[in-house]
Amino acid sequence: MNKTKRIENTFDVVRILIAILLAYLIALIILALISDDPWNVISLFIIGPFNSKKHVGDIFTLMIPLVFTGLCMCFVYAINKFNLAGEGAVNLGGCLAACVAIALRDTAVPGWIAIILCIIVGALAGMLSTAIPAIADQVFHADVCVISLMLNYILLYFTTYILKNVIKDQGASVTASYKLGRKVKLANLIPGTQIHIGLLIALACVVFVAILFYKMPFGYKMRAVGVNPSFARYIGIPVGSTIILSQVIGGAFAGMGGSVQILGMFPRYKWESLTGYGFDGLMIAVLARKNPVLVPLSAFLIAYIRTGASLVATKTQIPPEFVSIIQGIIIVLVAAEMFLSGWKKRLIFSAAKKSLKEKEAKA
Amino acid sequence: MSALRIGSFLYSVLRLSTPLIFAALSAAICEKAGLFNMAAESMMLWGALIGVMVNGWTGSVWLGFLGGCCAGVVTGLLIALATVKGKADLMLAQIAINLASSGGTIFMLYVVTGDKSTSAMTIKSQSLPKIALPFLKNVPVIGRMLNNQNLLTYGAILAAILLMIFIKRSRTGVHIRAVGENPNAAESVGISVSKTYFLTWAISGLLGGIGGVFMSMGYTSAFTKNMVAGRGYIGLCASSMVRGNPIGAMLCAMVFGVSDAIANQLQLTNAPVDLVMMLPYAVTIIVLIIISVIKIRTHVRKIKNKASQVKDQPGILPAGLSLSLDSLYGIASGPCSAAAAGGSSV
């Protein structure tokens, strides 16, 4: 029995790796077919992200928001409720954090307190955004996915309203907020790159979530509800409140992601469309198999592919959007149970046969 | 003067509603089969792009229209392939398809034309014809509203009626509804569930594809990147407000069309456009919640009635009352028409 479980686990990892390789291969073939100088483009795509300090830094900076939304979607995916409000939570978190930063800019509040306040406000904003669909789902039994998709647009328009009417800097040439001020800018971690303290915050969050998932009663309850809600209810876990609470906690990370991204990367707030980090987060959670420990790894992978694509886009005319094809293929292959399932069955079958033979030999 | 303004306002409502209606119908047929269609977004994107491309190559609007339809169908079938044959999770597969399509259409546009954002400069494509209805010309408001609309605007209304008849009356429609109610029961009486799913996705893709064609060959006359901009999701909401009733879905889509038109009008004034744009989504959420509360209430009442009817017969009562809230939600097949009225009265 144990053996079967082990085969299943290793097989899952191998399957994900094969899916990634396959998708990557398809992308390379497409790149080779459409460019005039295939070798250069392909080497730029594969090695480019590692060929200078700045590019490696780009991977890590891109990774930061992805880790946050990946954590958010780990919670959502672990309880099998497709609450996609994490997407809008990034915008709301970023926007409200920007508001706080602007309000505190000319006061005597020291920088680190302002930063902490901004991030807390971002987290609260995220919690609020995921709480609405979660409560609508659990209390009123409305579809959580539809509500969260609608909520994303509400949050988007709400934040653009704030941007255009409350914090807009009339002097700026484009639609942008007032300057957030130097004191809330997250400090640079490694000179020569754009990596900021946000990376450390993200990794601290990963550690916290991992402890919550695997070392605390709440994490156990949550995973039990995700695997089998009826069983969880039977053994006395409050299913409804666990489902709501885990989505709310998840939302906090998405909101934090938005505020950290704004504080770390931009001098002004100017998001006028959904960032897409939320949906990316879902993919990262899928790749990490809902395991928060693996979230940085899969976020790194996605960030690496993205960085390669944007390098290709700057050197040639090929639009960076082609990576979304890779992402789509990876998700479908990882999600498709039938992908390589014949192989898995054969492995389990032969292992079972072998152990049977050993038993017979002993007897 | 004012009648003229109302007329032209309603004209733009219909025009803006058309893609939403197609998206809503695309989601509605899936809803009837018990599926959840988030991918109308990508069906529309591919329909819009391929429609323009085929139109440019062949010079024929109609072949372009056909190409767009095919692109939608293929997208639908891809989802069916991944979920039915590949046993992928429906939500994940659709999120993947949406991701891949939003980038894939841009990429394909680049490969074909060398332009990364629009086909306006590079592909010579026409629009589908507008239909003049001379007999309506002198009717005050209605004439302005209905006359000279794009062919597909009439098509959208016709499609809703046809889909209604198809689902209610045809043999296949009954099969689709049976599978939607309970796939296992349907399988047990000899309906092939996987075939029905494939068919449903194909029809859904066709409707989504036509909606996309309207976007690029009616609403505008070129493909622009991300031109669908969430209309697929709005269609999904419109249909889930009425549990997949096609006519109701069409009316709900028109409610969104009204708010789009109002926002367009307000854009000319100083009003906060973003808040106005927010309204239809907020209304949807509230209506969705109200509908599900009503549904649960009526269902509980039904069970209570049944329970009081069978009071004298012991043994049936516990079975009736042991339904958990989860199953209440699942079973609530609900008052479609009441929900439709609720949705359209907003």
Interface residues (C-beta under 8 A of the other chain):
Chain A: I34 F82 I132 A136 F140 H141 A142 D143 C145 V146 I147 L149 M150 L151 Y153 I154 Y157 F158 T160 Y161 K164 N165 P229 S230 F279 L282 M283 V286 Q317 I318 P319 E321 F322 V323 S324 I325 Q327 G328 I329 I330 I331 V332 A335 A336 E337 M338 F339
Chain B: F36 M38 A82 K85 G86 K87 A88 D89 M91 L92 A93 I95 A96 I97 N98 L99 A100 S101 S102 G103 G104 I106 F107 Y110 V111 G114 K116 G230 Y233 L236 C237 S240 P272 D274 L275 M277 M278 Y281 A282 T284 I285 L288 I289 I291 S292 V293 K295 I296 L325 D326 L328 Y329
